[in-house]
Amino acid sequence: MHFCLCVSVTSILDAPPTAELEPITASYTQLDEVDMGMTYDELSVYGRLRKIEHSGPLSMFSKLRFAWPHLSAEEVAQKVKRFFYYYAINRHKTTTLTPSYHAESYGPEDNRFDLRPFLYNCTTK
């Protein structure tokens, strides 16, 4: 018995990223970028700044303030705070999970040579 999935490659490539942790209905579609509060392009910028340029919250804010002139200082600060909040509450995942493939050249998985603590205080949002 043969089954044919009639799904085009473009429909897969054009599909919005979603974890699909909640049922998708006509009135609700879970989207990763909406849930994260940042786009994947922004996430790539944050990751490169943090990993390659060794930026913390203040230096990342300073760099992005000039890189994103279309946003106010308050908006950039909120985005940076949001990134570091989620980075802090998810940091343990990169130190305890097995290695995996990442489509970014900077490689966010830094557990092999990273001797920093992997639990960060994330009590403020």
Secondary structure as a PSIPRED ss2 file (coil, helix, strand):
# PSIPRED VFORMAT (PSIPRED V4.0)

   1 M C   1.000  0.000  0.000
   2 H C   1.000  0.000  0.000
   3 F C   1.000  0.000  0.000
   4 C C   1.000  0.000  0.000
   5 L C   1.000  0.000  0.000
   6 C C   1.000  0.000  0.000
   7 V C   1.000  0.000  0.000
   8 S C   1.000  0.000  0.000
   9 V H   0.000  1.000  0.000
  10 T H   0.000  1.000  0.000
  11 S H   0.000  1.000  0.000
  12 I H   0.000  1.000  0.000
  13 L H   0.000  1.000  0.000
  14 D C   1.000  0.000  0.000
  15 A C   1.000  0.000  0.000
  16 P C   1.000  0.000  0.000
  17 P C   1.000  0.000  0.000
  18 T C   1.000  0.000  0.000
  19 A C   1.000  0.000  0.000
  20 E C   1.000  0.000  0.000
  21 L C   1.000  0.000  0.000
  22 E C   1.000  0.000  0.000
  23 P C   1.000  0.000  0.000
  24 I C   1.000  0.000  0.000
  25 T C   1.000  0.000  0.000
  26 A C   1.000  0.000  0.000
  27 S C   1.000  0.000  0.000
  28 Y C   1.000  0.000  0.000
  29 T C   1.000  0.000  0.000
  30 Q C   1.000  0.000  0.000
  31 L C   1.000  0.000  0.000
  32 D H   0.000  1.000  0.000
  33 E H   0.000  1.000  0.000
  34 V H   0.000  1.000  0.000
  35 D H   0.000  1.000  0.000
  36 M H   0.000  1.000  0.000
  37 G C   1.000  0.000  0.000
  38 M C   1.000  0.000  0.000
  39 T C   1.000  0.000  0.000
  40 Y H   0.000  1.000  0.000
  41 D H   0.000  1.000  0.000
  42 E H   0.000  1.000  0.000
  43 L H   0.000  1.000  0.000
  44 S H   0.000  1.000  0.000
  45 V H   0.000  1.000  0.000
  46 Y H   0.000  1.000  0.000
  47 G H   0.000  1.000  0.000
  48 R H   0.000  1.000  0.000
  49 L H   0.000  1.000  0.000
  50 R H   0.000  1.000  0.000
  51 K H   0.000  1.000  0.000
  52 I C   1.000  0.000  0.000
  53 E C   1.000  0.000  0.000
  54 H C   1.000  0.000  0.000
  55 S C   1.000  0.000  0.000
  56 G C   1.000  0.000  0.000
  57 P H   0.000  1.000  0.000
  58 L H   0.000  1.000  0.000
  59 S H   0.000  1.000  0.000
  60 M H   0.000  1.000  0.000
  61 F H   0.000  1.000  0.000
  62 S H   0.000  1.000  0.000
  63 K H   0.000  1.000  0.000
  64 L H   0.000  1.000  0.000
  65 R H   0.000  1.000  0.000
  66 F H   0.000  1.000  0.000
  67 A H   0.000  1.000  0.000
  68 W C   1.000  0.000  0.000
  69 P C   1.000  0.000  0.000
  70 H C   1.000  0.000  0.000
  71 L C   1.000  0.000  0.000
  72 S C   1.000  0.000  0.000
  73 A H   0.000  1.000  0.000
  74 E H   0.000  1.000  0.000
  75 E H   0.000  1.000  0.000
  76 V H   0.000  1.000  0.000
  77 A H   0.000  1.000  0.000
  78 Q H   0.000  1.000  0.000
  79 K H   0.000  1.000  0.000
  80 V H   0.000  1.000  0.000
  81 K H   0.000  1.000  0.000
  82 R H   0.000  1.000  0.000
  83 F H   0.000  1.000  0.000
  84 F H   0.000  1.000  0.000
  85 Y H   0.000  1.000  0.000
  86 Y H   0.000  1.000  0.000
  87 Y H   0.000  1.000  0.000
  88 A H   0.000  1.000  0.000
  89 I H   0.000  1.000  0.000
  90 N H   0.000  1.000  0.000
  91 R H   0.000  1.000  0.000
  92 H H   0.000  1.000  0.000
  93 K H   0.000  1.000  0.000
  94 T H   0.000  1.000  0.000
  95 T H   0.000  1.000  0.000
  96 T H   0.000  1.000  0.000
  97 L C   1.000  0.000  0.000
  98 T C   1.000  0.000  0.000
  99 P C   1.000  0.000  0.000
 100 S C   1.000  0.000  0.000
 101 Y C   1.000  0.000  0.000
 102 H C   1.000  0.000  0.000
 103 A C   1.000  0.000  0.000
 104 E C   1.000  0.000  0.000
 105 S C   1.000  0.000  0.000
 106 Y C   1.000  0.000  0.000
 107 G C   1.000  0.000  0.000
 108 P C   1.000  0.000  0.000
 109 E C   1.000  0.000  0.000
 110 D C   1.000  0.000  0.000
 111 N C   1.000  0.000  0.000
 112 R C   1.000  0.000  0.000
 113 F C   1.000  0.000  0.000
 114 D C   1.000  0.000  0.000
 115 L C   1.000  0.000  0.000
 116 R C   1.000  0.000  0.000
 117 P C   1.000  0.000  0.000
 118 F C   1.000  0.000  0.000
 119 L C   1.000  0.000  0.000
 120 Y C   1.000  0.000  0.000
 121 N C   1.000  0.000  0.000
 122 C C   1.000  0.000  0.000
 123 T C   1.000  0.000  0.000
 124 T C   1.000  0.000  0.000
 125 K C   1.000  0.000  0.000
